[in-house]
């Protein structure tokens, strides 16, 4: 059934998901706060800064005002950077006139509060202004979804019916959606894998090989699982799409901003140079700080995250940081038991 969907955030992932929705026959409006970008979408049906080779379906309407984008929407998809989630949610809550399904496809933890994105949305959007909240996440690159590469991701919600609604909304011959009720696990996996991808990129920049790549991904998954389970996640989520799946795709691809940023760090660039070079948000940088602080607060050991934090925020030499990480006191591989 044709639905009206508003996409808030015309970055690469927001644009790719808007294309999916339009190709699935839905009425799609996309909102952004850069007027020139919206003009480009409406006039030329392109978004060259984010997806230079994509011709956007002409049925997608760009909107400069959030009120116009969300008017009468059955579902509203948030795809803005983590740091902007709270302010955009407030704008939405003030402007919305009906009760749409709220979906988010962003990946990160809020600074200072260390809250997951669905928690921020639940705080800022009153219950009378939303049917519920669904997380859309998993191993995906906008560049590949845009050209119809086969991709599988997860729609997670405490309300299984809403997860199935989002599954139906997005699923087609190249994008397969699975449902999940473990919102905590899906969001934690999505956020924390960006930290490990920074490390994987740094190892590549230092010219380390496949053994090192396997080591950081495997031990990184152990850290993600430890913190996620401590937050109440189902441990099985981390061997699924939002855990090991998202970790693989983010730690091994040049499409990954976090991997590319880590690669530049490994080659000797400082953080300011890296961020200037990227020209886009690198979620793993802020997530590293939030995750380190959260882990310290609840007493979870995350040595890889702590090491990456020292490189990012304390200026520690990357190669020396790797050496110190390797020379830590020996431990048992399975540090904790999952009940």
Secondary structure, DSSP 8 states (H G I E B T S, - for coil): ---EEEEE--SHHHHHHHHHHHHTT-EEEEE-S-HHHHHHHHHHS-BTTTBTT----TT-EEESSHHHHHTT-SEEEE-S-HHHHHHHHHHHHHH--S--EEEE----B-TTT--BHHHHHHHHS-GGG-S-EEEEESS--HHHHTTT--EEEEEE-SSHHHHHHHHHHH--SSEEEEEES-HHHHHHHHHHHHHHHHHHHHHHHTT--HHHHHHHHHHHHHHHHHHHHHTT--GGGGGSIIIIIHHHHHHS-TT-HHHHHHHHHHTT--HHHHHHHH-S--HHHHHHHHHHHHHHHHT---HHHHHHHHHHHH---HHHHHHHHHTS----S--S---
